[in-house]
Amino acid sequence: MDLEAVRTFVAVADAGRFQDAAAGLSVTQQAVSKRIAALERDLAVRLFTRTPRGARLTIDGQAFLPHARELLRVAERADASVRPGRRALRVDVVNRRIVTAGLLQDFYRTRPGLELDVVTLDADVEGAVAAVEAGTIDATFHAVPPRHHLPEVIRTARVIEERHELLTGPRHPLAGARAVTPGQLAGHRIWMPGLDARGEVADYYEEFAAVFGLTIDVVGPVFGNEALLAEIADSADLATLVGEGSRYLWPDRYDLRRIPVRDPAPLYPMSLIWRADNPHPVLPELRGHLLSARRDRPGADVWLPAWGHRAVGS
């Protein structure tokens, strides 16, 4: 069905005169008449009766009018769903509990009217980059080792260097510490069930464990974060690592402790990833916000994986 003809029909119905509808649509009265005639042929009914006072809807015209309005509303929504600046910005935050989700929420607070679609893809950096390249999402957050080949159209910017905290229960030997060093974690069981055996996260923790002589235990079924927190709260030897900006809630009776890891402070580097030719006008604003929010601490003793010291091009 010709949407311009439908739009013209609604304009005539609202104005009551072909001439007034033509003026409102910035077309000639002859064009209005032709569109209405074509629509009537398509529907095989008369929509208007011409009178000395203008155009009056027939019974069929009255029946068609609410559907015509709905057709135009649907067309407007369809247009807005894909038009840059009008459709929602779709961003993969990887996990809603980690720092990426918090930073995106902070950005949203600066733009409360922004249409934002927050998703979590079950993908490593390769899968996430493929989703950005395909246009499934506008942007994602991942660590991007320099050896990783990126399609020519993909751009990245380092926006996060996430510090670690040790999460323990009240009976753990390190529970009373105000801070711990990576070396102090040696000999303690760092439990991270479900940690991928491959991908950029696995590469990071493999190097981290090798450099500081840690034992990271990935064995065990994954029953979810709530079950993990309950196990750690009840254990005298289990602990895990969480990001400084990650968000977890637990009952007060767990008495869990979040202890900063320092001297050096391990940093997990993450980049924003997007297509260079993505025209969505909010993307540059998001990049600017994330770069301005990045906290550099001059002189701090930090540790990055070997590949983390090399800047990723933006």
C-alpha positions as CSV (number, residue, x, y, z in Angstrom):
1,M,0.0,0.0,0.0
2,D,1.3,3.4,-0.9
3,L,2.1,5.2,2.4
4,E,2.1,8.6,0.7
5,A,-1.5,8.0,-0.4
6,V,-2.4,6.8,3.1
7,R,-0.8,9.9,4.6
8,T,-2.7,12.1,2.1
9,F,-6.0,10.3,3.0
10,V,-5.4,11.1,6.7
11,A,-4.6,14.7,5.9
12,V,-7.8,15.2,3.9
13,A,-9.8,13.5,6.7
14,D,-8.3,15.8,9.2
15,A,-8.6,19.0,7.1
16,G,-12.0,18.3,5.6
17,R,-11.0,19.8,2.3
18,F,-8.7,18.7,-0.5
19,Q,-7.3,22.2,-0.9
20,D,-6.4,22.5,2.8
21,A,-4.8,19.1,2.8
22,A,-2.7,20.0,-0.3
23,A,-1.4,23.1,1.5
24,G,-0.5,21.1,4.6
25,L,1.4,18.5,2.5
26,S,3.0,21.2,0.3
27,V,1.7,19.6,-2.9
28,T,-0.9,20.6,-5.5
29,Q,-4.6,19.9,-5.1
30,Q,-4.4,17.8,-8.2
31,A,-1.7,15.6,-6.6
32,V,-4.0,15.1,-3.6
33,S,-6.8,14.1,-5.9
34,K,-4.7,11.6,-7.8
35,R,-3.4,10.0,-4.6
36,I,-6.9,9.6,-3.2
37,A,-8.2,8.2,-6.4
38,A,-5.3,5.6,-6.6
39,L,-6.0,4.6,-3.0
40,E,-9.7,4.2,-3.7
41,R,-8.9,2.0,-6.7
42,D,-6.5,-0.1,-4.6
43,L,-9.1,-0.6,-1.9
44,A,-12.0,-0.9,-4.3
45,V,-14.2,1.5,-2.2
46,R,-15.0,5.2,-2.1
47,L,-13.4,7.0,0.8
48,F,-14.8,10.5,0.4
49,T,-17.9,12.2,-0.7
50,R,-17.4,15.6,-2.1
51,T,-19.8,18.3,-0.8
52,P,-20.0,22.1,-1.3
53,R,-18.4,22.4,2.1
54,G,-15.5,20.0,1.4
55,A,-14.8,16.3,1.6
56,R,-16.8,14.0,3.9
57,L,-15.7,10.5,4.9
58,T,-17.9,7.7,3.6
59,I,-18.7,4.7,5.8
60,D,-15.8,2.9,4.3
61,G,-13.6,5.9,4.8
62,Q,-14.6,6.0,8.5
63,A,-13.8,2.3,8.9
64,F,-10.4,2.8,7.2
65,L,-9.3,5.9,9.1
66,P,-8.1,4.3,12.4
67,H,-6.2,1.7,10.4
68,A,-4.6,4.4,8.2
69,R,-3.4,6.2,11.3
70,E,-1.9,3.0,12.7
71,L,-0.2,2.3,9.4
72,L,1.5,5.8,9.6
73,R,2.5,5.2,13.3
74,V,4.0,1.8,12.4
75,A,5.9,3.4,9.5
76,E,7.3,6.1,11.8
77,R,8.4,3.6,14.3
78,A,10.1,1.5,11.6
79,D,11.9,4.5,10.3
80,A,13.0,5.5,13.8
81,S,14.3,2.0,14.5
82,V,17.1,2.3,11.9
83,R,17.7,6.0,11.4
84,P,21.0,7.1,13.0
85,G,20.3,9.3,16.0
86,R,16.7,8.1,16.4
87,R,17.2,4.4,17.0
88,A,18.6,3.1,20.2
89,L,22.4,2.9,20.6
90,R,23.0,-0.9,21.1
91,V,26.0,-1.6,23.3
92,D,27.4,-5.0,24.6
93,V,28.6,-4.6,28.2
94,V,29.7,-8.3,28.4
95,N,28.3,-8.7,31.9
96,R,25.9,-6.5,33.7
97,R,27.8,-6.8,37.0
98,I,31.2,-5.5,35.8
99,V,32.6,-2.1,35.4
100,T,31.5,-1.7,31.7
101,A,27.8,-1.7,32.8
102,G,28.5,0.8,35.5
103,L,30.3,3.2,33.1
104,L,27.5,2.9,30.6
105,Q,25.0,3.7,33.3
106,D,27.0,6.8,34.3
107,F,26.9,7.9,30.6
108,Y,23.1,7.4,30.5
109,R,22.8,9.6,33.6
110,T,24.3,12.5,31.5
111,R,21.8,11.8,28.7
112,P,18.6,10.7,30.5
113,G,16.5,10.9,27.3
114,L,18.9,8.7,25.4
115,E,17.5,5.6,23.7
116,L,20.0,2.9,24.9
117,D,19.8,-0.9,24.3
118,V,22.1,-2.7,26.7
119,V,23.0,-6.3,25.8
120,T,25.3,-9.0,27.0
121,L,26.7,-11.2,24.2
122,D,28.1,-14.6,25.0
123,A,31.2,-14.1,23.0
124,D,35.0,-13.6,23.3
125,V,36.7,-10.7,21.6
126,E,36.6,-12.4,18.2
127,G,32.9,-13.0,18.3
128,A,32.2,-9.5,19.7
129,V,34.2,-7.9,16.9
130,A,32.3,-10.0,14.3
131,A,29.0,-8.7,15.8
132,V,30.2,-5.1,15.5
133,E,31.4,-5.6,12.0
134,A,28.1,-7.2,11.0
135,G,26.1,-4.3,12.6
136,T,24.4,-6.5,15.2
137,I,25.6,-4.1,17.9
138,D,27.1,-0.6,17.7
139,A,29.9,-1.1,20.2
140,T,31.3,-3.6,22.7
141,F,33.9,-3.7,25.5
142,H,36.8,-6.2,25.4
143,A,40.5,-6.6,25.9
144,V,42.2,-6.5,22.5
145,P,45.7,-8.1,22.4
146,P,47.8,-6.4,19.7
147,R,48.4,-9.8,18.0
148,H,44.7,-10.1,17.4
149,H,43.8,-9.3,13.8
150,L,41.1,-6.7,13.4
151,P,39.1,-6.0,10.2
152,E,40.0,-2.8,8.5
153,V,36.7,-1.2,9.4
154,I,37.0,-1.8,13.1
155,R,38.3,0.9,15.5
156,T,39.2,0.5,19.2
157,A,40.1,2.9,22.1
158,R,41.5,1.8,25.4
159,V,39.0,3.2,27.9
160,I,39.3,1.0,31.0
161,E,42.2,-0.3,33.1
162,E,40.3,-2.3,35.8
163,R,42.0,-2.9,39.2
164,H,41.4,-6.1,41.2
165,E,40.1,-6.8,44.6
166,L,40.3,-10.0,46.6
167,L,36.9,-11.2,47.7
168,T,37.0,-13.4,50.9
169,G,34.8,-14.7,53.7
170,P,35.4,-13.6,57.3
171,R,37.4,-16.8,58.2
172,H,39.9,-16.5,55.4
173,P,43.6,-15.9,56.5
174,L,43.7,-12.6,54.5
175,A,40.2,-11.4,55.6
176,G,41.6,-8.8,58.0
177,A,44.1,-7.2,55.6
178,R,43.5,-3.6,54.4
179,A,45.3,-4.5,51.2
180,V,47.3,-7.4,49.7
181,T,50.0,-7.7,47.2
182,P,49.9,-10.2,44.3
183,G,52.8,-12.0,46.0
184,Q,50.7,-12.6,49.1
185,L,48.1,-14.5,47.1
186,A,50.6,-17.2,46.3
187,G,49.7,-20.4,48.1
188,H,46.1,-19.3,48.5
189,R,43.3,-20.9,46.4
190,I,41.9,-18.3,44.0
191,W,38.6,-19.9,42.9
192,M,37.2,-18.7,39.6
193,P,34.9,-21.6,38.3
194,G,33.8,-21.2,34.7
195,L,36.7,-19.1,33.6
196,D,37.2,-19.7,29.9
197,A,40.1,-21.8,28.9
198,R,40.7,-19.7,25.8
199,G,40.2,-16.1,24.7
200,E,41.6,-12.8,26.0
201,V,40.4,-13.4,29.6
202,A,42.1,-16.7,29.8
203,D,45.3,-15.3,28.4
204,Y,45.3,-12.5,30.9
205,Y,44.9,-14.7,34.0
206,E,47.3,-17.3,32.7
207,E,50.0,-14.6,32.5
208,F,49.0,-13.1,35.8
209,A,49.2,-16.4,37.6
210,A,52.6,-17.3,36.0
211,V,54.2,-13.9,36.9
212,F,53.1,-14.0,40.5
213,G,53.1,-17.7,41.2
214,L,49.4,-17.9,41.8
215,T,47.0,-20.9,41.7
216,I,43.8,-20.1,39.9
217,D,41.3,-22.9,40.3
218,V,38.7,-23.0,37.5
219,V,37.4,-26.5,38.4
220,G,33.8,-26.9,39.4
221,P,30.3,-26.5,38.1
222,V,29.0,-22.9,37.7
223,F,25.9,-22.3,39.7
224,G,25.9,-18.6,39.4
225,N,27.3,-15.6,41.3
226,E,25.0,-16.0,44.2
227,A,26.2,-19.6,44.8
228,L,29.8,-18.5,44.4
229,L,29.4,-15.8,47.1
230,A,27.7,-18.2,49.5
231,E,30.6,-20.7,49.1
232,I,33.2,-18.1,49.7
233,A,31.4,-16.7,52.7
234,D,31.3,-20.1,54.3
235,S,34.9,-21.1,53.5
236,A,38.2,-20.6,55.4
237,D,40.3,-21.0,52.3
238,L,38.4,-20.0,49.2
239,A,38.7,-16.5,47.7
240,T,38.2,-15.0,44.3
241,L,39.2,-12.0,42.3
242,V,36.7,-9.3,41.3
243,G,37.1,-6.0,39.4
244,E,37.2,-2.8,41.4
245,G,34.1,-1.5,39.6
246,S,32.1,-4.7,39.7
247,R,28.8,-4.7,41.5
248,Y,27.7,-7.6,43.8
249,L,25.1,-7.8,46.5
250,W,25.0,-10.4,49.3
251,P,23.3,-10.8,52.7
252,D,24.9,-9.0,55.6
253,R,25.5,-12.3,57.4
254,Y,28.0,-13.3,54.7
255,D,30.4,-10.6,56.0
256,L,32.4,-10.7,52.8
257,R,35.5,-8.6,52.4
258,R,36.7,-6.8,49.3
259,I,40.4,-6.2,49.7
260,P,42.4,-4.1,47.2
261,V,45.3,-5.8,45.4
262,R,48.3,-3.4,45.3
263,D,52.0,-3.1,44.9
264,P,51.7,-3.7,42.1
265,A,48.1,-3.3,41.3
266,P,47.1,-5.6,38.4
267,L,45.2,-3.9,35.7
268,Y,42.8,-5.6,33.2
269,P,42.8,-3.4,30.1
270,M,39.5,-3.1,28.1
271,S,38.8,-1.2,24.9
272,L,35.6,0.2,23.3
273,I,35.2,-1.4,19.9
274,W,33.1,0.1,17.1
275,R,32.9,0.4,13.3
276,A,34.7,3.4,11.8
277,D,31.7,4.0,9.4
278,N,29.0,3.8,12.1
279,P,27.0,7.0,11.7
280,H,25.2,7.0,15.0
281,P,25.8,10.5,16.5
282,V,25.9,9.2,20.1
283,L,28.9,7.0,19.6
284,P,31.5,9.9,19.6
285,E,29.8,11.2,22.8
286,L,30.1,7.8,24.4
287,R,33.8,7.5,23.5
288,G,34.5,11.0,24.8
289,H,32.7,10.2,28.1
290,L,34.6,7.0,28.6
291,L,38.0,8.6,27.9
292,S,37.3,11.5,30.3
293,A,36.2,9.0,33.0
294,R,39.3,6.9,32.7
295,R,41.3,7.3,35.9
296,D,45.0,7.5,35.5
297,R,47.0,7.4,38.7
298,P,50.4,8.9,38.1
299,G,53.2,7.1,39.8
300,A,51.1,4.1,40.9
301,D,52.8,0.8,41.0
302,V,50.8,-1.3,38.5
303,W,51.1,-4.5,36.5
304,L,49.8,-5.0,33.0
305,P,50.1,-8.1,30.9
306,A,52.9,-8.0,28.4
307,W,50.5,-7.2,25.5
308,G,48.8,-4.5,27.6
309,H,51.8,-2.2,27.4
310,R,51.3,-1.7,23.7
311,A,48.7,0.9,22.8
312,V,45.8,-0.3,20.6
313,G,45.2,2.1,17.7
314,S,42.0,4.2,17.7
